[in-house]
Amino acid sequence: MTPLNKYSICFLPDPATLQIVEHMKYSLGESIGWFNSKNSIGHITITEFSANEQQILLVKKHIENSCAYFEPISTTICQFNHFTNGAFYLDFDSNSSLIFKEYAKQINKGIHIKNSYKSTTPHLSIARKLTAAKIEQAYELFGRPDFLLQCNQIALRRLNPLKLQFDILETFTFQAKIKPQQQLTLF
């Protein structure tokens, strides 16, 4: 039996956004100390799962095929939000959120691996598992964000068991191709 590795598929924002997120994580760490996701590179999770090498080959092909028809996403980030589980994150406008959801749905549709986690609310995490008091500190520290996020790629990542962080294995660029029309038959 081939060994299973843990993988993650995520949207990978542009370098400028990654730099902003890295700075936010550093500033938050200076203010409240260590927190979950402090050392993680900014990303928008689509799914996480365990798979063997044969399954990953199929997953890569599916991501590549899907990204051929995805168009780049551009949105202004202008608010923070949080989940009751302690995640503090950058939120998208509703139109962009719908696009991220649709792309994630298309990716998830072609991945037939049991026990996978699928993110249902696209978001760009700054921190996870914060207490209510630390979430309040984060809101106070940052005020209101205002920057452009651009996304034109998906990353396939594998968990590094030594660092306990995901390493990027491969990225897939959105190509914005037009899907061919299916030929209709009249009879």
Protein Blocks (a to p, Z undefined) as FASTA:
>chain_A
ZZdddddddddddfklmmmmmmmmmmmmmmnopaehklpccdddfbdcdddfklmmmmmm
mmmmmmmmpccdddddfbdcddfkopacddddfklmmmmmmmmmmmmmmmccehiacdfb
dcddfbghiafklmmmmmmmnopaddddddfbdcdddddfklopacdfbdcddehiacdd
ddddfZZ
